[in-house]
Amino acid sequence: MYKLNVFHLLFLATIVQVALALKEGECEVCIKTVEKFAATLTDDVKKNPKLIEAEFKKFCKGSKNKENRFCYYLGGLEESATGILGELSKPLSWSMPADKICEKLKKKDAQICDLRFDKQIDLKNVDLKKLKVRDLKKILNDWDEVCDGCIEKTDFIKRIEELKPKYMGKSEL
């Protein structure tokens, strides 16, 4: 009877572990950002959680869009309300994979895994006239460009057409 109960407990623990594991496509911003950040670390920094936290704060200063929001949630920005950087730095110092780190972070703050990257606009095949002004502004923002004096949709389209050769290259046009 005792052996049967132990078996049931182990089986239940396995089911719970599988249920808590990340699904395909879940936590995409977290996983990509942690992998990108980990690739910037040197071997001596990877061994020290305090150095990892300092490097993460530097990394976050240059972040944009969803990566910036991820940094905010973890406490990597000065304006962050809370900080759970230890949940990132310690597992990174143990060489834990990014997806497992994100599983742990999800348990602390579920909104970390709610972040999704925006869908990229295929500029080769899209009719700019059919896009919304919000999407046209996003294209310019992704290129770190501004459109001074743009008021109407045609102004944004004209600016994007001017910058296309610079950002897409001659072969992609």
C-alpha positions in Angstrom: 0.0 0.0 0.0 2.8 2.4 0.9 4.6 1.8 -2.4 1.4 2.6 -4.3 1.1 6.0 -2.6 4.7 6.9 -3.3 4.1 6.0 -7.0 1.0 8.2 -7.1 2.8 11.1 -5.5 5.7 10.8 -8.1 3.2 10.6 -10.9 1.3 13.7 -9.6 4.6 15.6 -9.3 5.5 14.8 -12.9 2.1 16.0 -14.1 2.4 19.2 -12.2 5.9 19.8 -13.6 4.7 19.3 -17.2 1.8 21.6 -16.6 4.0 24.4 -15.4 6.5 24.0 -18.2 6.4 26.7 -20.9 4.4 26.0 -24.0 5.7 26.6 -27.5 5.8 30.4 -28.3 5.2 31.4 -24.6 7.5 33.9 -23.0 9.0 34.8 -26.4 10.2 38.2 -25.2 11.7 36.8 -22.0 13.6 34.0 -23.7 15.0 36.1 -26.6 16.0 38.9 -24.2 17.7 36.6 -21.7 19.5 34.8 -24.5 20.6 38.1 -26.1 21.8 39.4 -22.7 23.6 36.2 -21.8 25.5 36.3 -25.1 27.0 39.7 -24.1 28.4 38.4 -20.8 32.1 37.4 -20.4 33.0 34.2 -18.6 34.2 36.0 -15.4 31.0 38.1 -15.2 28.8 35.0 -15.7 30.0 33.5 -12.4 29.0 36.5 -10.2 25.3 37.3 -9.7 26.1 40.9 -8.6 28.1 41.6 -11.7 25.4 40.1 -13.8 22.8 42.4 -12.3 25.1 45.4 -12.9 25.5 44.4 -16.6 21.8 43.8 -17.0 21.1 47.4 -15.8 23.6 48.6 -18.5 22.0 46.3 -21.1 18.5 47.7 -20.2 19.6 51.4 -20.8 19.8 50.7 -24.5 16.6 48.6 -24.7 13.5 49.5 -26.7 9.9 48.4 -27.0 9.1 45.0 -25.5 12.7 44.4 -24.2 12.4 47.7 -22.4 9.1 46.6 -20.8 10.8 43.3 -19.8 13.6 45.2 -18.2 11.0 47.3 -16.3 9.3 44.2 -14.9 12.6 42.7 -13.7 13.9 46.0 -12.1 16.6 46.7 -14.6 15.5 50.3 -15.2 15.8 53.2 -12.7 12.1 53.8 -12.9 11.2 50.2 -12.2 8.7 49.9 -9.3 10.0 46.5 -8.2 13.0 44.3 -8.7 13.4 40.6 -9.1 16.9 40.7 -10.7 18.1 38.0 -8.3 15.7 35.6 -10.1 17.6 36.3 -13.3 21.2 36.7 -12.1 21.5 33.6 -9.9 20.2 31.1 -12.5 22.3 32.8 -15.2 25.4 32.3 -13.0 24.5 28.6 -12.8 24.3 28.5 -16.6 20.6 27.7 -16.5 18.9 27.8 -20.0 16.8 30.9 -20.8 13.5 29.0 -21.0 14.0 27.6 -17.5 14.9 31.0 -16.2 11.7 32.4 -17.8 9.7 29.6 -16.1 11.0 30.7 -12.8 10.3 34.4 -13.6 6.8 33.5 -14.6 6.1 32.1 -11.2 7.2 35.4 -9.6 5.4 37.7 -12.1 3.1 36.2 -14.7 3.0 39.4 -16.8 6.6 38.7 -17.9 5.3 35.9 -20.1 2.4 38.0 -21.4 4.9 40.1 -23.5 4.8 39.4 -27.2 6.9 40.9 -30.0 5.0 43.0 -32.5 4.6 41.4 -35.9 7.1 42.7 -38.4 5.7 44.5 -41.5 7.0 43.1 -44.7 7.9 46.3 -46.5 8.7 44.5 -49.8 5.2 43.2 -50.2 3.0 45.7 -48.3 1.0 48.6 -49.8 1.9 51.5 -47.5 -1.3 53.3 -48.4 -3.3 50.5 -46.8 -1.5 50.7 -43.5 -2.7 52.7 -40.5 -0.8 55.8 -39.4 0.1 53.9 -36.2 1.9 51.3 -38.3 3.7 53.8 -40.4 4.9 55.5 -37.2 6.1 52.2 -35.9 8.2 51.6 -39.0 9.9 54.9 -38.5 10.3 54.3 -34.8 11.9 50.9 -35.5 14.4 52.6 -37.8 15.1 55.3 -35.1 13.9 57.9 -37.5 11.4 60.8 -37.0 9.1 62.6 -39.4 9.3 66.2 -38.5 6.3 68.1 -39.8 4.3 65.0 -40.8 0.7 65.6 -40.3 -1.1 63.5 -42.8 -0.7 59.9 -43.8 0.8 60.8 -47.1 3.6 62.6 -45.3 4.6 59.5 -43.4 4.4 57.4 -46.6 6.7 59.9 -48.4 9.2 59.8 -45.5 9.3 56.0 -45.4 9.8 55.8 -49.2 12.7 58.3 -48.8 14.3 56.1 -46.1 13.6 52.6 -47.7 16.9 52.5 -49.6 18.9 53.2 -46.5 17.3 50.5 -44.3 16.3 47.9 -46.8 19.4 48.0 -49.1 19.3 48.1 -52.9 19.0 44.3 -53.3 15.9 44.1 -51.2 13.9 46.7 -53.1 
